[in-house]
Amino acid sequence: MRYISTRGGTPSVDFEGALFSGYAPDGGLFMPEEIPQLDREILKQWSTLSYQALVTELCSLFIDPELIPKKDLKGLIDRAFSRFRHRDVVHLSRMKNGLNVLELWHGVTYAFKDLSLSCTGQFLQYFLEKRQKHITIVVGTSGDTGSSAIESVRGAKNINIIVLLPLGRCSKIQERQMTTVIEDNVHVFGVEGDSDELDEPIKHVFADVAFAEKHNLMSLNSINWSRVLVQMAHHFFAYFQCAPSMDICPLPPVEVVVPTGAAGNLAAGCVAQQMGLPIRLATVVNHNDIIHRTVQQGDFSLSGNTSATLASAMDIQMPYNMERIFWLFSGSDSGLVRALMEQFDRTKKLQVPRELHAKISETISSQSASDEDIIQTMRQCWEENRYLLCPHSATAVFYHYRRLACEQPSLPRCCLAPASAAKFPDVVLQAQLVPEIPADIRALEHMKTQCTPLRRGEDWTRALRNKIEDLSRQRKGGVSSQG
């Protein structure tokens, strides 16, 4: 399996190349050269697998056994999930009125990103140990990615990680999950800005290719193909849990509802669909609604500043994984994708071509949820089921309730729940409900923190470059560098 750029200007790479690259050198995102096709028999066989086994089978289709033999792959994935609190790793809660909620948040940080990042951290360490190399990971976060990325590599001797978080824009618990990790290889910046603004210095640093190569930089944001790959398993698992029968021919469809920020989970669903999984996709956003406008009107344009909402991890105006979705639905037309994304990069506005927009809107439904919708949905779910939703999960359940009000359910529906309500006690209180806070989250309040502020008016790019150079200097004379 080889990987090519969505913009077509880069030679193909293997899985290891895609894993360590983040963005392709031409500015595009890596995608598999071919999408493996799964027939009914394979899907039937997979339908009885555990979540771990499903991730292993999926990854083995996209990672050559010469790079990671299947036995090693299984060991890495088992190790990745060994710290999860639920024995099944993910869990489906079935509730009244056909509401199915797939809990993806049983990892260390109570967020779905633990699933893909714990695996990605294992893949990275596997290759680094084999090659005797060292890297520095730079991550921007809107809330959950930072803590999951930190947990996936904390204490790793061949990895440094730098995380930029938006001060005051994620929940106190999200912030403390990052700032209380006191490890030599973990470095956290608190930025006086939103998640789109803090992405700018990161982009500048990676755009200096010579600098990025010299200091062995990589990103773990959902531009990384490895994360999208592991997230495909949510969609397969959701399907197998909710399909009425695997003996019906053709296999019956299931609708998967995806709360969406940077669109990595949505892109994963689109790949799963193109592999032959009979799912229909629905994407739900908050007030930052660029994906909803793209699906409904073909309007992929920024609209003012990013708004702070109750679903803070989805407060994103630039969902970079839409580039992967454009590539998939254009029939892998890298020339078209390059032209579209170059226009967007220049003008921050883009009208998606009619034919491409038609394919996207035929395949994906969409909805936008306001803060009021989120609060009402959290209340309704509690009243009907005695079940607490986090604000992000509530956007997906809002879609379910909205559809129930309009139509009889015509097909099973599964709402993905990306985080635990325990991470958002303030929003739970706003919904006039009682938060349930586990002991390990309560303990964060009394732990020592470590965070370097980046104030408005300071040169954030310079501060980030200085930190990277300092880490390289400290490491000199130690392990040899990547490249």
C-alpha positions in Angstrom: 0.0 0.0 0.0 1.4 3.4 -1.1 0.2 6.8 -0.2 -0.2 9.8 -2.5 -0.9 13.5 -1.9 -4.4 14.9 -2.4 -2.7 17.6 -4.5 -0.7 15.2 -6.7 2.7 16.9 -6.5 4.7 14.5 -4.4 6.1 11.0 -5.1 4.2 8.2 -3.3 5.4 7.0 0.1 4.8 3.9 2.3 2.9 3.9 5.6 6.0 4.9 7.5 6.6 7.9 5.2 2.9 9.0 5.6 3.0 8.5 9.4 6.1 10.8 9.9 5.1 13.4 7.3 1.9 15.0 8.4 1.3 17.3 5.4 2.7 16.1 2.1 5.6 18.3 0.8 3.2 19.9 -1.8 0.8 21.0 1.0 -1.7 18.2 0.4 -2.7 15.4 2.7 -1.7 11.7 2.3 -4.3 9.2 1.1 -4.0 5.6 0.1 -3.3 5.1 -3.6 -6.1 2.5 -3.7 -9.1 2.0 -1.4 -9.3 -1.7 -0.5 -12.8 -3.2 -1.4 -14.5 -5.4 1.2 -17.2 -7.9 0.0 -20.2 -9.1 2.0 -18.3 -12.2 3.3 -15.5 -10.2 4.8 -17.9 -7.8 6.4 -19.8 -10.8 7.8 -16.5 -12.2 9.3 -15.5 -8.9 10.7 -19.0 -8.4 12.3 -18.1 -10.7 15.2 -14.6 -9.2 16.0 -13.7 -7.3 19.1 -12.9 -3.6 18.7 -9.1 -4.3 19.0 -9.3 -7.1 16.5 -11.3 -4.9 14.1 -8.6 -2.2 14.4 -5.9 -4.8 13.7 -7.7 -6.1 10.6 -8.3 -2.6 9.2 -4.7 -1.5 9.8 -3.3 -4.6 8.2 -5.0 -3.6 4.9 -3.2 -0.2 5.0 0.2 -1.1 6.5 2.5 -3.5 4.6 3.5 -6.6 6.6 7.2 -5.8 5.6 6.9 -2.6 7.6 4.9 -4.0 10.6 4.3 -7.8 10.6 0.7 -8.6 11.6 1.9 -10.3 14.9 3.7 -7.0 15.8 0.8 -4.9 14.7 -1.6 -6.9 17.0 0.9 -6.4 19.9 1.1 -2.6 19.3 -2.7 -2.3 19.2 -3.3 -4.4 22.3 -0.7 -2.2 24.1 -2.4 1.0 22.8 -5.7 -0.1 24.3 -4.4 -1.6 27.5 -5.1 1.6 29.6 -8.7 1.9 28.5 -11.3 1.7 31.3 -13.9 -0.4 29.4 -13.0 -4.0 28.7 -14.6 -3.7 25.2 -12.6 -0.4 24.6 -15.7 1.3 23.1 -19.3 0.7 24.2 -22.8 1.1 22.7 -25.5 2.4 24.9 -29.0 1.7 23.6 -31.7 4.0 24.8 -35.4 5.0 24.2 -36.8 5.9 20.7 -34.0 4.2 18.7 -31.2 6.3 20.3 -27.9 4.5 20.0 -24.8 6.2 21.4 -21.4 4.8 20.7 -19.1 5.8 23.6 -15.7 6.4 22.2 -14.4 8.0 25.4 -13.2 5.2 27.7 -9.5 6.1 27.3 -7.2 7.9 29.7 -8.4 11.4 28.8 -12.1 10.6 28.4 -12.0 11.5 24.7 -12.3 9.6 21.4 -8.9 10.9 20.3 -7.3 8.4 22.8 -8.3 5.7 20.4 -6.4 6.9 17.3 -3.6 8.6 19.1 -2.7 5.7 21.4 -2.3 3.5 18.3 -0.4 6.2 16.5 2.0 6.7 19.5 2.7 3.0 19.4 3.4 3.0 15.6 5.8 6.0 16.0 7.7 4.4 18.8 7.9 1.1 16.9 9.6 2.8 13.9 11.8 5.1 16.1 13.2 2.3 18.1 13.8 0.2 15.0 15.7 3.1 13.3 17.3 4.6 16.4 15.8 8.0 15.6 14.3 10.9 17.5 11.4 13.3 16.7 9.7 16.4 18.0 5.9 16.5 17.7 4.2 19.9 17.5 0.4 19.9 18.1 -2.2 22.6 18.2 -5.4 21.7 20.1 -8.9 23.0 20.5 -9.3 20.8 23.6 -8.9 17.1 23.3 -6.1 16.4 20.8 -3.4 17.9 23.1 -4.1 15.7 26.1 -4.6 12.5 24.1 -1.3 13.2 22.1 0.6 13.9 25.4 -0.7 10.6 26.9 0.2 8.6 23.8 3.9 9.6 24.1 4.5 10.8 27.6 7.8 9.5 28.9 8.9 8.2 25.5 12.7 8.5 25.3 12.8 9.2 21.5 10.0 11.7 21.3 9.6 15.3 22.5 6.1 16.8 22.3 5.1 20.5 22.2 1.4 21.4 22.6 -0.2 24.8 21.9 -3.6 25.2 23.7 -6.1 28.1 23.5 -6.1 29.6 27.1 -9.6 29.9 28.5 -11.2 28.4 25.4 -11.2 24.7 26.5 -12.7 23.4 29.7 -10.6 23.6 32.9 -10.4 19.8 32.9 -9.1 19.7 29.3 -6.5 22.3 30.2 -5.4 20.6 33.3 -5.1 17.2 31.6 -2.3 18.9 29.5 -0.7 21.2 32.0 -0.4 18.7 34.9 1.7 16.2 32.9 5.2 17.0 34.3 7.5 14.9 32.1 10.8 15.9 30.6 9.5 15.2 27.1 6.2 17.2 27.4 6.1 21.0 26.8 2.9 23.0 26.9 2.2 26.6 25.6 -1.0 28.5 26.6 -1.9 30.8 23.8 -4.0 34.0 24.1 -6.1 33.1 21.0 -8.4 30.5 19.5 -7.5 27.2 18.0 -7.4 28.6 14.4 -5.0 31.4 15.5 -2.7 29.0 17.3 -2.5 26.8 14.2 -0.8 29.8 12.3 2.7 29.6 14.1 2.6 25.8 13.7 1.9 26.2 9.9 4.8 28.7 9.6 7.2 26.4 11.4 6.3 23.4 9.1 6.3 25.6 6.0 10.1 26.1 6.6 10.9 22.7 5.2 14.7 23.0 6.0 13.9 23.9 9.6 11.3 21.1 10.0 13.8 18.5 8.6 16.7 19.7 10.6 14.7 19.4 13.9 12.8 16.2 12.8 9.4 17.8 13.3 6.1 16.1 12.8 2.4 16.8 13.7 -0.2 14.6 15.4 -3.2 16.6 14.4 -5.8 14.8 12.3 -3.9 15.7 9.1 -2.0 12.5 10.0 -3.2 9.6 8.0 -2.6 7.1 10.9 -5.3 8.9 12.9 -7.9 8.7 10.1 -7.1 5.1 9.6 -7.7 4.0 13.2 -10.9 6.2 13.3 -12.4 4.1 10.5 -12.9 1.4 13.0 -15.6 3.5 14.8 -17.7 3.3 11.7 -17.3 -0.4 11.2 -18.0 -1.1 14.8 -21.1 1.2 14.8 -22.4 -0.6 11.8 -21.9 -4.1 13.2 -23.5 -3.1 16.5 -26.6 -1.4 14.9 -27.3 -3.4 11.7 -30.4 -5.5 12.1 -28.9 -8.5 10.5 -25.8 -9.6 8.5 -27.8 -12.2 6.7 -29.9 -9.8 4.6 -28.8 -9.3 1.0 -27.8 -6.6 0.2 -26.6 -5.6 3.7 -29.0 -3.1 5.3 -27.7 0.5 5.7 -27.1 2.2 9.1 -26.8 6.0 9.6 -23.7 7.1 11.5 -23.9 10.6 13.0 -20.6 12.3 13.4 -20.0 15.5 15.6 -17.5 17.3 13.5 -14.6 19.8 14.1 -11.6 19.3 11.7 -13.5 16.5 9.9 -11.0 13.6 10.6 -13.7 11.3 11.9 -16.0 12.3 8.9 -13.2 11.6 6.4 -12.7 8.2 8.1 -16.4 7.4 7.6 -16.1 8.4 3.9 -13.2 6.0 3.4 -15.1 3.2 5.2 -18.1 3.9 3.0 -15.9 3.7 -0.2 -14.5 0.4 1.1 -18.0 -1.0 0.9 -19.4 -0.5 4.4 -23.1 0.3 3.9 -23.3 3.4 6.1 -25.0 6.7 5.5 -23.2 9.7 7.1 -24.5 12.7 8.9 -22.2 15.4 10.1 -23.3 17.8 12.9 -21.4 21.1 13.7 -21.9 23.9 16.2 -22.1 27.6 15.3 -18.8 27.3 13.4 -20.7 25.8 10.4 -18.4 25.8 7.4 -18.9 22.0 6.9 -22.7 22.4 7.1 -22.6 25.2 4.5 -20.4 23.1 2.3 -22.8 20.1 2.4 -25.9 22.2 2.0 -24.8 24.9 -0.5 -21.2 24.1 -1.6 -20.0 27.2 0.3 -16.6 26.3 1.7 -15.7 29.8 2.9 -14.6 31.3 6.2 -17.2 33.5 7.9 -15.5 35.9 10.3 -13.8 34.8 13.5 -14.2 31.4 15.2 -17.1 31.5 17.7 -16.7 30.1 21.2 -19.4 27.6 21.8 -20.4 25.0 24.5 -18.9 22.3 22.2 -15.5 23.9 22.4 -13.4 21.1 20.8 -15.5 21.7 17.6 -14.8 25.4 17.5 -12.9 25.2 14.2 -13.3 27.3 11.1 -10.8 25.5 9.0 -11.6 21.7 8.8 -8.5 20.6 6.9 -9.8 17.0 6.4 -12.4 18.3 4.0 -9.5 18.3 1.5 -9.5 14.5 1.8 -13.3 14.4 1.3 -13.0 16.6 -1.8 -10.4 14.2 -3.1 -12.5 11.1 -2.4 -15.7 12.4 -4.0 -13.9 13.9 -7.0 -12.6 10.4 -8.0 -9.1 11.2 -6.7 -8.8 14.2 -9.0 -5.6 15.7 -7.5 -5.5 18.5 -10.1 -8.9 19.7 -9.2 -8.2 19.4 -5.4 -5.0 21.4 -5.8 -6.7 24.2 -7.7 -9.6 24.3 -5.2 -7.3 24.4 -2.1 -4.9 26.9 -3.6 -7.9 29.2 -4.3 -9.1 28.7 -0.7 -5.7 29.3 0.8 -5.5 32.6 -1.2 -9.0 34.0 -0.7 -10.5 32.0 2.2 -13.5 31.5 0.0 -14.5 28.6 -2.3 -17.6 27.6 -4.1 -17.4 23.9 -4.6 -17.9 22.8 -8.2 -21.5 21.7 -8.9 -20.7 18.0 -9.7 -18.5 17.6 -6.6 -21.0 19.3 -4.4 -23.8 17.0 -5.7 -21.8 13.9 -4.8 -21.0 15.2 -1.3 -24.6 16.3 -0.6 -26.0 13.0 -1.9 -23.8 11.0 0.5 -23.6 13.2 3.6 -26.5 14.8 5.6 -25.7 17.8 7.8 -27.0 19.9 10.6 -25.8 22.8 12.8 -26.6 22.8 16.5 -26.7 26.0 18.6 -25.7 26.3 22.2 -29.4 26.3 23.1 -29.9 23.1 21.0 -27.0 21.5 22.9 -28.5 22.3 26.4 -32.0 21.2 25.4 -30.7 17.9 24.0 -28.6 17.2 27.2 -31.7 17.8 29.3 -34.0 15.7 27.1 -31.5 12.8 27.0 -31.3 12.9 30.8 -35.1 13.1 31.3 -35.8 10.2 29.0 -32.8 7.9 29.7 -31.0 9.2 32.9 -27.9 9.5 30.6 -25.5 12.4 30.7 -24.2 13.6 27.3 -21.2 15.8 26.8 -21.9 18.9 24.7 -20.2 17.4 21.6 -22.1 14.1 21.8 -25.3 16.2 22.3 -24.9 17.7 18.8 -25.2 14.2 17.3 -28.1 13.3 19.6 -29.7 16.7 18.6 -29.7 15.5 15.0 -31.4 12.2 16.1 -34.1 14.1 18.0 -34.6 16.5 15.1 -35.1 13.7 12.6 -37.4 11.8 15.0 -39.6 14.9 15.2 -39.8 15.1 11.3 -40.1 11.4 10.2 -40.5 7.8 11.3 -37.0 6.3 11.6 -36.4 4.5 8.3 -33.1 3.0 9.2 -31.0 2.3 12.4 -28.9 5.3 13.5 -25.8 5.4 15.6 -24.6 8.7 17.2 -20.9 8.9 17.9 -20.1 10.2 21.4 -16.6 11.8 21.3 -16.2 12.7 24.9 -17.5 12.0 28.4 -19.7 14.5 30.1 -17.2 14.3 33.0 -14.9 16.6 31.1 -17.5 19.4 30.9 -19.1 19.8 34.4 -19.7 23.6 33.7 -21.9 22.8 30.7 -23.7 20.0 32.6 -24.5 22.5 35.3 -25.7 25.0 32.7 -28.1 22.3 31.6 -29.3 22.2 35.2 -28.0 18.7 35.6 -25.6 17.2 38.2 -22.1 16.4 36.9 -20.6 13.0 37.7 -16.8 13.6 38.1 -14.5 10.5 38.5 -11.8 10.6 41.1 -8.9 10.8 38.6 -10.5 14.0 37.1 -11.1 15.5 40.6 -7.5 14.9 41.4 -6.3 17.2 38.6 -7.4 20.2 40.6 -4.7 19.7 43.2 -1.8 18.7 40.9 1.2 20.9 40.0 0.9 22.6 36.5 3.5 23.6 33.9 2.6 25.9 31.1 4.4 28.7 29.2 2.1 31.6 28.2 2.1 33.1 24.7 0.6 36.6 24.9 -1.1 38.6 22.2 1.4 40.9 20.5 4.3 38.4 21.0 5.9 36.6 18.1 4.4 33.2 18.5 6.3 31.7 15.6 9.6 32.9 17.0 8.8 31.5 20.5 7.9 28.1 19.0 11.1 28.0 16.9 13.2 28.9 19.9 11.7 26.1 21.9 12.3 23.6 19.1 15.9 24.8 18.8 16.4 24.5 22.6 15.2 20.9 22.6 17.5 20.0 19.8 20.5 21.6 21.6 19.6 19.7 24.8 19.5 16.5 22.9 22.8 16.9 21.0 25.2 14.1 21.7 22.2 11.8 22.5 20.2 9.6 20.1 20.7 10.2 16.4 18.1 12.3 14.6 15.4 11.4 12.1 16.4 11.7 8.4 
